[in-house]
Amino acid sequence: MKKKMRDTYRVIGKDMSNDQAYGKVTGSIKYCGDMQSVGMLYMKLKGSTIAHGKITAIYTEEAEKMEGVKAVFTYQNTPDTRYDRGRVERWEKAPYQEKLFDQHIRFRGERVAAIVAVSEEIAEKACEKILVEYEEYLPLISVEDAQKGLPLHEGGNIYPVPDADRGDYRNAKGDYTFRNETHIGRMAHLQMETQAGRAVYDKSSKRLTVWSGCQTVFGVRSTLAEFLGMHYSKIRVIKPPIGGSFGGKQETLIDPLIAYAAVTLEADVRLVYTREEQFVNTIMKQSLDGVVESKVNADGEIQGLSVSCTLDAGGYLTVSQGYADTIGTKLGMIYNSHNIHYDAKAVCTNTPVNGSFRSWGSGEAALMLENHWNMVARKLNMDPIDFRMKNILHPYEIDVMHNVSVEQVHFEECLIMGREAFHWDARKEACKKKNQSQKRYRYGVGMALASHTSSFYPYRVDIATSMARLQEDGSLVVHVGIHDHGCGTVMAMKKIAAEVMELSIDAVEVNEADTLVNMYDFGCYASRSVYALGAAVKDSCEHLLEKAAHVAAAILKCSQSFLCYEDGVFYMEMDPQRKVTLEEAVEHSIRVIGKELYHVSTLNAQANPGVSGAHFTQVKVDTYTGQVEIEAALSIHDIGKAINPDLCRGQVGSGIQQGIGIALCEDIKIHPTTGQTLITNFKNYEVANAYEMPDYQVIFIEEGEKTGPFGAKSIGEVVVVPVAPAIVSAVNEALGTELTHLPLTPPVILEALK
């Protein structure tokens, strides 16, 4: 079978709206918080008023007497079984520290009771009726205190990761040794939709169905099955539309609560967090303290790199130990250094739980390293772009931390194109002249380089499965375990399928992840969706089209090699009037041959192409107030092929806005003695608002990654990675400082200027 040669793709690379856009604009899309049913019950939680201690008495009688209250759950009447919110695979090693309710309180706001009632209002009022008495312990709020204090868990408070060494840093020789420290504050994910979920237990079939705004339906199912002691086959987890994640919905947070209540009460139970609960009772981004040391020659060549860091895990370890380990794996993705040492640890404290966050270690590695390299370049009197050009990896060179090829990565092109498009040299000179001509405002330019993953390879197997099925009218349904965060990955799958099958987007349906109808999938993280799942979708559609061509050849009584295919129609190359539509092929296959037309593809990623990104920015710093204004920005990203350029540009914009927040303002403070979270709403949480966004330019390098679907590789997480270090670099350039304590709030800047 031959396909018509085209100069351009039909839909790949064309700007198209997110497939959920109409539902969002009209308000007709249904999130978990919108779900209603006859007889639905509603859950509300009561939080602790202390940061560390033990419940000595809990009085629930008044709440239980209230009309409309169906159940009150506490540590006294729920299982003592432990689970781990960060586990996503049955065979994964995890700390297993958490219970539904625990007598031991480990952070202020931790749930101590749950009310299930016929309305949210009744459940909320009933929570107020519960009285709790505590034996209070000294709270360990800081990492320093926790490393010396009483253990929060049986395993203690300190969880180191194995040292990672490549080459011999200790004996590496360099003309100079440079060292600096970095602090990154605790952050919230700020998804517009708070945590929400629904669980329904069917008494007749003994089946549990859960709607979870999550990133891994199979991970949620695994945790629920193990916790409830149910067969996996009896639990169905469905991923509905969600209003953002940024890693905050990667972990199994409220699902065990609603699932246990649904099974116990044989009911339909829903829980939707308030914004305050979203801040305190989900997860935050870990605060981090890191030390970077390097050995560098006078000409700028890196001879060795040593990184140490400590993460604050909060009240439960969850993924923080793995997160700390992952930061180390990112140290060899950009620069050609064969002598690397890395050591790290996560520490449990009496503060809200910390965990998964967008870029999973790449952002932290970049903040430590890029700030360090910019400092090194300044001390060597080198331009930071020139310094990087001397040390970057080139296509198909080896990432020494993983010992795999970076594939067709384009760090050099990002730097060269960025220098030209941002007018780097001219801007630097202009900033110097401005700084010489007046006193109050200082100007500076800065840049940073970034990378991230496209799959799990090689540190984990990364399988992805897609089933493509032709319907009776020739339209297509694709079953693939996609978890769209609202950023358009469902549309990406539709476009990949439509391109292969030469169908309109409207004729292609892609269902989101559902454990009942999809084959197993790990979930949406590591920026693997388009690269890994998209490749499976493309493969399943290509094989399905071949099967349809075989049927068409049977109808036309000719060899399949004589057929051409265009726009849903097979026709004979020598006689185009003899043709068979997809609809006719489906009918013949079912009614005559006796087979449905479908194909299942399971692919195992055998590469992890690096994605390169560079961010350039210019800032204006008010030395009287400490305020920083972003005057201009440029992001260049090597993404292989933009499946949907408009949505990719939107991702870049979101990364810039989030990166500004990381660099300049986002920081959740915890009271140093009470452990109270001092910011729990949008009113008091400082973010980069829309009016503070600069006019930014986006350039995509699209040379096509040979292992990716239509050449695509990842984009969703790398966009945030270089933004904050570029801003920090620009501020330091403007002020002549070496600030590395983030965020760079006005008080931090004013203190440095003293």
DOKEVO-862498 format. One record per residue: x, y, z of N, C-alpha, C in turn; residue in three letters. Coordinates in steps of 0.05 Angstrom, whole numbers, plus 5000, padded with zeros to 4 digits. Layout:
BEGIN
XYZXYZXYZALA ...
***
This chain:
BEGIN
501749765000500050005000501850255000MET 501050444984502450694983500750924992LYS 501951125005500551365013501451594996LYS 499651774991500252004974502452174987LYS 504452244971506652414981505552694986MET 506152805009505253085016507653255023ARG 507453505016509653695023509553755053ASP 507253755065506953815094505053615106THR 505153605133503253435147500453555145TYR 498553385149495753465149495053625175ARG 495753505198495053625224497453665242VAL 499453495239501853525256503153785250ILE 503853935271505154195267503254425261GLY 500654365260498654575255497454665282LYS 496954925285495755025310492854945312ASP 492254805333489454725339488854755368MET 486454815374485654865402485854595418SER 486154625444485854405462483154285458ASN 482954015458480353895453478353945475ASP 479354035499477454095521476654395521GLN 477654545502477254835503474254915503ALA 472654785486469854865485468454805512TYR 469054575523467854505549468654705571GLY 471154795570472054985591470755255587LYS 470655345562469555615557466555625564VAL 465155415558462255405563461555315591THR 463555215606462955115632461554845633GLY 461554705610460054445608461854215615SER 464454245616466254025623465753955652ILE 465953695659465353595686467953515700LYS 468653665720470853585738469753425761TYR 471553305777470653155800468853315818CYS 469553565822467953735840465253805829GLY 464753745803462053795791460253555793ASP 461353325800459853075799457653075821MET 455252995813453052975831451552715825GLN 450252605845448552375841446452365863SER 444252225858442252185879443452015901VAL 443152115925444251975948447152005953GLY 448552185938451352225943451952325971MET 454052225983454952316009457452496006LEU 457852666025460052856024461852836048TYR 464452846043466452816064467753086070MET 468253146095469853376103471753276125LYS 474053416127476153326145476653526167LEU 477453426190478253596212481253576216LYS 482653806217485553806220486553846248GLY 488953766253490153796279490854096284SER 490954166309491754446316494554456328THR 495954226327498754226336500454116314ILE 503154166316504954066296506153796303ALA 506253726328507553476336506353396363HIS 505453146364504353046389502752796385GLY 501152726406499652486406496752546415LYS 494852436401492052466410491552306435ILE 490752436456490152286481487152236484THR 485452396471482552356472481252496449ALA 479252376437477752496415474752446420ILE 473252656420470352636427468752696401TYR 467352496392465752516367462752486372THR 461952456397459052396402457252616391GLU 457952866396456153086387455953086356GLU 458053036343458053026314456352786304ALA 456552566317455052326309452052356312GLU 451252526331448352576336447052756316LYS 448652896301447453096282445952956260MET 443653066253441952956232443452986205GLU 443552776190444852776164447652676165GLY 448852636188451552516190451352216188VAL 452752096169452651816165455051666178LYS 457251796182459551656194461551866204ALA 463051786225465351946234467651756236VAL 469851816222472151646222474451776236PHE 475851626253478251716267480251486267THR 482451516281484351296283483251066299TYR 481151116315479950916332478250706318GLN 477150786295475350596281476150556251ASN 478650606245479550556218482050376219THR 482750256197485050056197487650186205PRO 489350016217492050096224493950056201ASP 492949976178494549916155495950166145THR 498450136138500050366127500150346097ARG 500350576084500650586055502550816049TYR 503150856023504951066015503651225992ASP 503251475997501851645977503551675951ARG 506151645953507851685930508351435913GLY 507451205922507850955907506050945882ARG 507150875860505650855835505650575823VAL 507350395833507450125823507349925846GLU 506149705841505849505862508549405873ARG 510449375855513049265862515049475872TRP 514149725874515849945881516449945911GLU 518949985919519650005947518750285957LYS 517450295979516350545990516550546020ALA 516450786033516650796062514350686077PRO 511850696066509450606080509350716108TYR 509050976110508951106136506151216143GLN 504451236124501951386128499551196133GLU 497751286150495251146156492951336148LYS 490451226147488251406142488151626164LEU 488351536189488451716212490451596232PHE 492051766243494151666261493951806288ASP 494451666309494451786335496851976339GLN 499051916324501452076325501052306304HIS 501152556313500852786295503652886287ILE 504052926261506752996251506853266238ARG 504653396233504653676223502053806230PHE 502054066233499754216239497854226215ARG 495354136220493454116199492953826190GLY 494653636199494253356191491553266200GLU 490253106182487553026188487352846213ARG 485352906230484952746254482252606253VAL 480452706236477752576234476552656207ALA 474552496199473052546175470052506181ALA 468452686170465552666172464452606145ILE 462652416144461152356119458252416124VAL 457152596108454352686113452952726087ALA 450352796089448652816065449153086051VAL 450653266063451353516050454053616060SER 455353776045457953886053457554066078GLU 455354216078454854406100454554256127GLU 453054036126452753876151455453756159ILE 456853656140459453526146461353736158ALA 461353976148463154186158462354266186GLU 459754286191458854356218459454136238LYS 459253886229459753656247462753656254ALA 464553736236467353746242467853926265CYS 466354146266466754336288465954226315GLU 464254026315463253906340465253706352LYS 467253626336469253436346471353576364ILE 471853466387473853576405476153386408LEU 478553486406480953326408482853426429VAL 483853236445485853306465488553186458GLU 490753326462493353236453495353236476TYR 497253056473499753086488501753206469GLU 502653446474504253586454507253536458GLU 508653496435511553466436512853716423TYR 515453736428516953946416516953916386LEU 515854106371515854076341518654126329PRO 519353956310521853976296521354106269LEU 521454376268520554526245522754536224ILE 525254576232527454606213528854346209SER 530154326186531754086179533954046200VAL 535054266209537254236229536254116255GLU 533854206264532754106289531953806286ASP 530853746262529853466258532153266257ALA 534453356248536753176247537853106275GLN 537153266294538053226322535753136341LYS 533253156332530953116349529952826349GLY 527752786364526552526366525452436339LEU 525452176334524652076307521552106303PRO 520852206280517952216273516951946264LEU 518751776254517951516244519951306254HIS 519251056250521050836260523750856246GLU 523850946222526450956207528051206214GLY 527051366233528551616240527651846222GLY 529152056223528452296208530252346184ASN 532452206182534452256161534552026141ILE 534152086116534051876095536051946073TYR 538551846075540551906055540051736030PRO 541151836007541151675983544051585978VAL 544451365964547151275959548751485944PRO 551251525952552951715937553251625908ASP 553251825891553651765862556351885854ALA 558051715844560651815835561251715806ASP 562151895790563051835763565851945761ARG 567751785753570551875753571651905781GLY 573352105785574652145811574852445816ASP 572752545829572652835834574952915853TYR 575352765874577252835894580052885882ARG 580852725863583552755851583552905825ASN 581253015817581153165792582753425796ALA 584053505775585853745776584553975761LYS 584454205773583554445760585154685769GLY 585354895753586855125761585555265784ASP 582855255785581455395807579255205818TYR 578655255843576355115856574355325865THR 571855295857569755485863567555335880PHE 566355495898564355375915562155585922ARG 559655495922557555675931555255505942ASN 553555635958551255495970548655605957GLU 546555445957544055515946541855445965THR 539855615968537455545983535055605965HIS 533155405963530755435948528455405967ILE 526555585967524355585986522255385979GLY 520355345998518155155995515955295978ARG 514755145960512755265942510255095940MET 508055225932505555085926505355055896ALA 503754855887503354795859501454995846HIS 499555095861497655295852495855195829LEU 495054945829493054865809490455005814GLN 489055085793486555225796484455045809MET 484454785802482654595814483954475838GLU 482554485861483554355885483254055883THR 484453915902484253625902481353535904GLN 480553345887477753255888477652965879ALA 475652825889475352545882472652435889GLY 471852225876469252095881469651795880ARG 468451655899468651365901465851245904ALA 465151045888462550915889462950615893VAL 461750505913461850215917459150085910TYR 459249895892456849755884456549495900ASP 454649485917454349255935453749005920LYS 452249015899451448775884453748635871SER 455548795859457848675845460448685862SER 460348815884462648855902464948985887LYS 464249185870466149335854466349615864ARG 468749725864469249995872470150155847LEU 468850385843469650565821470450825833THR 472750925824473851175835474451365812VAL 473451615814474251825795476351985810TRP 478751995798480952125812482352315793SER 482452575800484052765784486952715789GLY 488152515776490852425783492552415758CYS 495052325763496952285741497551995736GLN 496351815751496851535748494651365759THR 492751285741490451135750491250855760VAL 493250735748494150475757495650495783PHE 496950715788498250755814496250785836GLY 494150945831491950975850490650705856VAL 490050555835488750295838490550115855ARG 493050115850494949935865494850005895SER 494950265901494950335929492250265943THR 490050315929487450255940487049955944LEU 487849795924487449505926489049395950ALA 491549485953493149385975492049476002GLU 491149726003490149826028487549696036PHE 485749656017483049546023483049246023LEU 485149116013485148826011483248725990GLY 482948865968481248785946482848705922MET 481648535905482948465880483048705862HIS 485248725847485548955829483248955809TYR 482348725801480148705781477548815792SER 477248855817474848955829474849255833LYS 477049385826477349675829477749805802ILE 476149995796476450145771477050435778ARG 479150545766479950825771479750965744VAL 478251185744477851345720479051625724ILE 480551715704481651985705479852175690LYS 478352355705476752555692478452795684PRO 477252995672478753245667479653365693PRO 482153475693483153605717484053885710ILE 483854055730484654335726487454385735GLY 489454255723492254305729493354115749GLY 495954075748497353895767500054005774SER 501854025755504654105759506053915779PHE 505153665779506353455796504753425822GLY 502953615828501553605854499453385855GLY 498753265832496753055832497952785823LYS 500652775825502052525819501652315841GLN 501152415865501052235888498252165897GLU 497851945909495251845918494451985944THR 492852195943492452365966489852305980LEU 487552375968485052345981483552075974ILE 484651935955483251695945482851485966ASP 484851425983484351226004482151306023PRO 481751556028479651656046476951596035LEU 476451696010473851655998473251365992ILE 475351215984474950935977474150776002ALA 475550826024474850686049472050756058TYR 471251006056468651086064466550966046ALA 467050956020465150846001464650546006ALA 466850396011466550116016465250066043VAL 465950206063464850166090461850236090THR 461050446077458350536078456750436054LEU 458050296036456850196011455350425998GLU 456850635992455650885984457351025962ALA 456351255954457551435935458651675951ASP 461251705952462451905970464252095953VAL 464052355959465652555945467052725966ARG 469552795959471152985975472453185957LEU 472053445964473353665949474753845970VAL 477253885966478854045985478154345982TYR 478254486004478354776003481054865995THR 481355125989484055215981485955196004ARG 485055236029486855216052487754926054GLU 485954736051486754446052488654386029GLU 488254506006490054455984492854535991GLN 493254756004495854846013497054656033PHE 495554586054496654456077496554156076VAL 494554046063494053756065494653596040ASN 495853726020496653565996499653535997THR 501053655978503953655979504953925969ILE 507353995978508754235968511354155955MET 512654345943515354305932517254325955LYS 519154135957521054135979522854385979GLN 523354486003525454686005528154526004SER 530154655993532754515988535054695996LEU 537054576008539554706013541754545999ASP 543254685982545254535967547954675967GLY 550054525963552754625961553954515935VAL 554954705918556254625893559254705894VAL 560954525887563754575885564754475858GLU 566454625845567454545819570454595817SER 571754445800574554495793574654565763LYS 575754795757575554905730578355015722VAL 579054965697581555085687581255375681ASN 583455515678583455805672582055865646ALA 582055675627580655725601577755655602ASP 576755585626573855525629573055235627GLY 574955055622574254775619573654645646GLU 571354525649570554395674572054135677ILE 573354105700574953865706573453685727GLN 571753805743570353635763568053795775GLY 566153635786563753755798562853595822LEU 562353735844561353605868558853745878SER 556653605883554153715892553153565916VAL 552353715937551053595961548453755966SER 546353605973543853755978542253605999CYS 540553766013538753666033535953766027THR 534053586027531253646021529553626046LEU 527653806050525753786072523353626062ASP 522953386073520753216064518153286077ALA 518153426100515753476114515053236132GLY 512553216140511753016160511952726151GLY 511852666125512152396115514152396092TYR 515652186090517852176070516752176042LEU 514752016036513651966010515851945989THR 515952135969517752105946520352255950VAL 520652395973522952585976525652445974SER 525952205984528552065981529152015952GLN 527051915937527451865909527952125894GLY 526652345903526952605890529852695893TYR 530852665918533652745923535552585906ALA 535052325903536652155886536552245856ASP 534152315847533852395819535352645812THR 535552835831537153075826539953005817ILE 541152805830543852725823543952605795GLY 541852475786541952355759541852565738THR 541152805744540853025724543453185721LYS 545553105735547953275735549653235710LEU 549153025694550852975670549353015644GLY 547053155645545353175621546253395602MET 547853585612548453825595551453855591ILE 553053825612555853895610557653645610TYR 559853675597561753445592563753435615ASN 562853335637564653305660564753005668SER 567152895669567352605674568152555703HIS 568352765719569052725748566852855764ASN 564852695773562552805787562152655813ILE 561652805834560752685860558052805867HIS 556352635878553752735888552952585913TYR 552152735933550952615957548552785966ASP 546552655978544152795985542652646006ALA 540752776019539052656039536352806040LYS 534352666048531752786054531352766084ALA 530052966096529652976125526753026131VAL 525552866148522752906156522653116179CYS 520853306176520453516196517453526203THR 516853686223513953716231512753946215ASN 512753906189511554106171509953956150THR 508154096135506653956114508353796095PRO 507153586084508653396067509553526041VAL 511953466032513053566007513453335988ASN 513453395962513653175943514053265915GLY 512653125896513053165868512453445859SER 514153545841513753815829514853815801PHE 513653975784514353995756517354005751ARG 518353815736521153775727522653585745SER 521553505767522653285784525653265785TRP 526853465796529753465800531353625780GLY 530353655755531753815735531854105743SER 529654205754529554485763531454545785GLY 531554355805533354395827536254375818GLU 536854185801539654155791540454405775ALA 538554515759539254755744539654995761ALA 538055025782538355255800541155255813LEU 541955015822544554995835546755035814MET 546654885792548854885773549055135756LEU 546855225745546955455727547755705742GLU 546755745767547755965783550755945788ASN 551555695794554455655799556155715774HIS 555255615751556855665727556955955719TRP 554756095724554756385718556656535736ASN 556856445762558756555780561556495771MET 562056245763564756175754565556335730VAL 563756365710564356515686565156805693ALA 563656925712564357205719567057225731ARG 567757025749570357035762572656975743LYS 572056825722574056775701574056995680LEU 572257195683572057415664571257305636ASN 569557105636568556985612565657045608MET 564757075583561957095578560656825584ASP 558256825598557056575605556256395582PRO 555756515559555156345535557756215526ILE 559956365525562556255516563356035535ASP 562956075561563655865580562155605575PHE 559555635569557955395564558755265537ARG 559355425517560155305491562555135494MET 564255195513566655035517566154765530LYS 563854745544563354505561560954335554ASN 559154425537556654285532557054015518ILE 555153845521555053595506554053655478LEU 554953495459554053515431552453265424HIS 550953275402549253045395550652775397PRO 549252595410550052315412552452265431TYR 553252475446555252435467553952305491GLU 555552225510554452065532553952225557ILE 551552185568550852285595552052085615ASP 554152175629555751985645554151885669VAL 552152035678550651935702548851695694MET 547851695669546251475660547751285641HIS 550051375632551551225612549951155587ASN 548451355578546951325553547351575536VAL 546751545510547051765492544851985497SER 545552235494543652445496542052475470VAL 542652305451541352295425541752565411GLU 539852655394540252885378539553145393GLN 541153215412540653445429542053695417VAL 540953935422541854175408542554395428HIS 544354345447545154555465546654785450PHE 548454705432549954905417548155085401GLU 546254975387544455135371542755325388GLU 541955225412540355405430542055645438CYS 544555605444546355825453546856015430LEU 547455905406548156075384545656245375ILE 543456105372540956245364540056445385MET 540356375410539556555432541256805433GLY 543856765429545657005429544757195407ARG 544057095384543357265362540557385365GLU 538657215371535857305373535357495396ALA 536757455418536357625441538157875440PHE 539857895420541858115417543458135443HIS 544457905451545757875477548058075481TRP 549858095463552158265466551358565467ASP 549458635450548558915450547058985476ALA 545458795485543958845511545858865534ARG 547958695535549858715557551158985557LYS 551959085534553259345532551359565540GLU 548859545531546859755538546359765568ALA 546259525580545859515609548159655624CYS 550559605615552859725628552760035626LYS 551960135603551760425600549560545617LYS 547360405619545160505636546060505665LYS 547460305674548360285702550360505708ASN 551860595689553760815693552561085694GLN 550161105682548961375678547061455700SER 546161275717544261345739544661145762GLN 543461215785543961055810541760875818LYS 539260965816537060815828536560545815ARG 536460535789535760285775538260155764TYR 538359895767540559745756539459535736ARG 540959495715540059325693541959095689TYR 540958865681542658645675541358435658GLY 542958285644541958055628543157805640VAL 541557595637542457335647541357115629GLY 542656885631541756655615542256395630MET 540956185622541455915634540655705613ALA 541855475617541455255598540055025614LEU 538454865600536854665613536554415596ALA 535754195610535053955596533053805614SER 531853595603530053425618529753165603HIS 528152985614527852725602525452715582THR 525452505566523152445549521952175555SER 523252015572522251755580523651665605SER 523051425614524351305638527051185631PHE 527451115606529950965598532451125606TYR 534550995616534850715619534450615648PRO 533650795666533550715694531050565701TYR 529050555683526650395687525650305660ARG 524450075659522950005634520750205630VAL 520250285606518150475599516450365577ASP 514350205585512550105565510150285561ILE 509150285537506750445531505050275512ALA 502450265517500650095501498450265489THR 497750215464495550345451493950145435SER 491350165437489550005420487950205402MET 488150165376486750315357484550145344ALA 482050245345479750085335478150245315ARG 477750145291476050265272473150205279LEU 471450415277468550385282467050325256GLN 464550265259462950175235462850385213GLU 463050645221462850855201465550945191ASP 467650805199470350875191471751075209GLY 470451165230471751335250473451165268SER 474951295285477051155300476851215330LEU 477251005346477451035375480250925384VAL 481651085399484251005409484150985439VAL 484950745449485050705478488050725486HIS 488750925502491450965511491351095538VAL 493151025556493051115584493951405587GLY 492751585573493651865574492352005598ILE 493952185611492952345633493352635626HIS 491352765615491653045606491353225631ASP 493353395635493153585658491653835651HIS 490553845626489254085617490954225596GLY 493254105589495154235571495054125542CYS 493253935537492853855509494153595500GLY 494853425518496153175509494152985495THR 491553005503489552855488489452945459VAL 489453205455489553305427492053215412MET 494253195426496753095413496352815403ALA 495052645420494552365412492652355388MET 490552525389488652535367490052605341LYS 491852805342493152895318495052685307LYS 496452535325498152325316496552105302ILE 494252035314492551825302491351925275ALA 490352175275489152285251491152305228ALA 493652375235495652405214496252135201GLU 496451925217496951655205494551565189VAL 492151585200489751475188488551665166MET 489651915164488652115146485652155150GLU 484952195175482152255182482052535194LEU 479652655195479352905209479552865239SER 480353075253480553055282477852975294ILE 475653075283472953005294472352715292ASP 473652575274473152285270474752115289ALA 476452235306478252085323477452135352VAL 477051935367476451955396478651825412GLU 479651965432481751865450480651885478VAL 480251655491479351665519481651685538ASN 481251845560483351865580483551605596GLU 485551595613486251355627483951245644ALA 483550985641481450845655482450555658ASP 482750465683483950205688482249975676THR 479650025671477949815660478349775631LEU 478849985616478949975587481750005575VAL 483650115591486350145581488149925590ASN 490249875574492349695583494049855603MET 495749705617497349825639499050055629TYR 499250265645501050485639501950605665ASP 504450705665505650815689504251075697PHE 503551245678502351495684503751725671GLY 502851965676503952205664505852345682CYS 508352275679510552425692513052355676TYR 515352485683517852455668517552565639ALA 515452725634514952845608514952625586SER 513752395592513852165574511452145556ARG 509352305560506852245546507052245516SER 507952465504508052485475510152295464VAL 512452285477514652125466513951825468TYR 513151725491512751435495509951355486ALA 507851485497505151405490504451485461LEU 505451715453505051795425506151605405GLY 508551495412509751295394507951045392ALA 506750965415505050725415502550785398ALA 501351025401499051095385499651085355VAL 501951195348502751205320503050915309LYS 504450745325504950475316502350315314ASP 500550345333497950195331496350285307SER 496350535301494850635278496050545251CYS 498750545250500050455226499450165220GLU 499549995241498849715237495849675231HIS 494149835243491349825237490749895208LEU 492150095198491750175170492649945151LEU 494749815159495649585142493549365142GLU 492349315165490249105167487849185150LYS 487149445151484849535134485549515105ALA 488049565098488949545070488749255060ALA 489349075078489148785071486248715065HIS 484348825080481548775075480648905049VAL 481549145044480949285019481949134995ALA 484349024997485448864975483748614970ALA 482648494991480948264988478348344974ALA 477248574981474848664968475248714938ILE 477548844932478148914904479548684889LEU 480048474903481248234891483948314877LYS 485648434892488248514881490348484902CYS 492848514894495048514913494948774929SER 495648754954495748994971497749194961GLN 499849104947501849284937500849464915SER 498549394903497349554881495649794892PHE 495249794919493449984931494850244938LEU 493350464936494050724947492050804968CYS 492850984985490951065006491151365009TYR 488751485011488551775015485951855027GLU 486052005049483652115062481451915067ASP 482251685079480251485087479351305064GLY 480651305042479751145019482150995007VAL 481850735002483750574988482850564958PHE 484850584940484150574912486450444897TYR 485750324873487750194857489450404843MET 492050364844493850564833493450594803GLU 492850374788492450384759489550444752MET 487750434771484950484765483650614789ASP 484050874793483151014817480150994822PRO 478550934802475650904806474850664822GLN 476650464822476150234839477250294867ARG 475450334886476250424912474450304934LYS 475550314958474250204982474650405005VAL 472550485018472750665040473450505066THR 474350645086474750515112472150395123LEU 469950535118467350435127466750165114GLU 467250155088466749905074468649685083GLU 471149755089473049555098472149445125ALA 471149615143470249515169467849325165VAL 465949405148463649225144464448955133GLU 466248955113467048705101468648535121HIS 470248665137471848515157470048375177SER 468048515186466248395207464248205195ILE 462948285173460748115162461647885145ARG 463947915131464947705113467247545125VAL 469347695134471647555145471147465174ILE 469547615189468947545216471047635236GLY 472247865230474247975248473848275251LYS 474248375276474048665280476748785273GLU 476649025263479149165255480249325278LEU 482349225290483649365312486549275313TYR 488149425328490949335332491949445359HIS 493349275373494549355399497549355396VAL 498749575403501649605403502749655431SER 504749505439506149565464509049615457THR 509949855463512749935457514249975482LEU 516849915481518649955504520750145495ASN 520750385507522650595499525450495502ALA 527050535481529850445481531750685479GLN 530650925484532351165484531051375502ALA 532551575509531551795525532752055514ASN 531752145491533052375479532852625496PRO 535152745500535152995516533853215501GLY 532453375516531253625505532853855515VAL 533654035498535254265506533554515506SER 534054685525532654935527534455155538GLY 534255385527535855615538533955845542ALA 534355985565532756215571534556455575HIS 533756675562535156925564533257145574PHE 534257315592532457515603534057765610THR 532557985610533658245619531958345642GLN 533258445663531758545687532458835693VAL 530658955708531059225718530559205748LYS 532559275764532359255793532259535806VAL 530259575822529959825837531559805863ASP 533759945865535459915889534260055913THR 532160215909530860345932528860155945TYR 527459995928525259825939525959525938THR 527959445922528659165919526859025899GLY 525059165885523359045865524858975840GLN 524158755828525358665803523258655781VAL 523858785758522058775736523358625713GLU 521858425702522958275679522258445654ILE 524258545640523758725617523558575591GLU 524858345588524858195563525657905569ALA 524657735552525357445556525257305529ALA 526957115526527056935502527456655512LEU 525756475502526156185508526456035482SER 528655885480529155715457529055425466ILE 527455265452527254985460527454805435HIS 529254605439529554385419527654165426ASP 525354145411523253955419522853735398ILE 524653715378524353515358522253595337GLY 519753585345517553675328515253755345LYS 514153995341511854085356509353965344ALA 508153775358505653655348503453865346ILE 503254045366501454265366502854515375ASN 503954675356505754895364504355095383PRO 501855155379500455355395500455265424ASP 499855015429499754915456502554895468LEU 504554835451507354835460508155115469CYS 507455315454508055595462506655655488ARG 504255555492502855595517504455475540GLY 505555235536507155115556509555285563GLN 510855405543513155575548512355815565VAL 510155935558509156165574508656095603GLY 507455855607506955775635509555725650SER 511555615635514155575648515455835656GLY 515256035639516356295645515056415669ILE 512356405670510956515693511656365719GLN 511756105718512455945741515355995750GLN 517156025730519956075736520356345749GLY 518856545741518956805753518256785783ILE 516156625788515256585816517356445832GLY 518656245821520856105835523056295842ILE 523756465823526156635826525556875845ALA 523156985843522757245856520757255879LEU 518857075881516857125901515556885915CYS 515456655902513956435914515456305937GLU 514156315961515556205984513456166006ASP 513055926016511155876038512755866064ILE 512056046082513356056107511855886128LYS 513455746144512355586166513155726192ILE 511355756211511955886236514155726250HIS 516355846259518655696269518155556295PRO 516055616310515555486336512955326336THR 510855426323508255286323507955096300THR 509455136278509254966255506855036237GLY 505555266243503155346227504055436200GLN 502555356179503055456152501955736151THR 503655926145502856206148501456316123LEU 501556166101500256256076498556026066ILE 495956066065494155846057492055936037THR 492556146022490556236002491956405981ASN 490556455960491656615937492056905945PHE 490557005964490757285971493457345982LYS 494557165998497157216012499557085999ASN 499056905980501256765967502156935943TYR 504657015943505757185922506457015897GLU 505257085875505856955849506457165828VAL 507557085806507957265783505257285769ALA 504057515771501457565759501657615729ASN 499457605716499457645686500657915678ALA 499958125693501058385686504058415690TYR 505158225705508058235710509658075689GLU 508157935672509557775651510757965630MET 513257905622514558065601513557985574PRO 514058155554513758075526515957865521ASP 515157625515517157415512517057295484TYR 519257205475519557085448520156795452GLN 518956625434519356335435520356245408VAL 522556085409523655965385523755665389ILE 522755515370522955225372524955125351PHE 526754945359528554805341527154535335ILE 526454495310525054245303526554095281GLU 528453945289529953785270529153495270GLU 527253415287526153145287527952945301GLY 526852825322528252615337527452345325GLU 529352195315528751955300527151755315LYS 527351755342525851555358523151655368THR 522451905362519952015371517752015350GLY 515252015358513052015339513052265322PRO 513352235296513652465277515952645286PHE 517852535300520252685309519952825335GLY 517752795349517252955374518652835398ALA 519453015416520352935443519053125463LYS 519953125488518453255509518653565508SER 516653695521516553985523515354075550ILE 513653915562511954015584513354105609GLY 515653985616516954055641519554215637GLU 520954165615523454305611523154605609VAL 520754695602520254985597520755145622VAL 520355025646520655185671523555175681VAL 525154985672527654925684529655155683VAL 530155285659532255495658531355775666PRO 528755815671527756085675528756215700VAL 528456085723529256195748532256255749ALA 533956055742536856125743537656345724PRO 536256375701536856595683536256865696ALA 533956875711533157125725535157185747ILE 535956985762537857025784540457125772VAL 541357015750543757105736543557395729SER 541257475718540957755709540957945733ALA 539757865755539658035779542558065790VAL 543957845791546757855801548558025783ASN 548058005757549558165738548958465742GLU 546458525747545658805750546858925775ALA 546958765797547758865823550658805830LEU 551858635815554658545822554658375847GLY 552458225851552158055875552557765867THR 552357585888552357295883550057175899GLU 547657275895545357185909544556905900LEU 544156725919543256455913541156355933THR 540156535949538056465969535356555957HIS 533856355947531356415933528856375951LEU 526856535946526556725924527956995930PRO 528557145909529857405912527757615917LEU 526557605940524557805948525858075953THR 524358285953525558555959527258565984PRO 526358446007528058446030530758306026PRO 530758086011533257946005535158125989VAL 534058265969535658435952536658675968ILE 534958795984535759035999537958956020LEU 537658726032539658636051542358596037GLU 542258486013544758445998546058715991ALA 544458915985545459165976546759325999LEU 546159246024547459376046550459326047LYS 
***
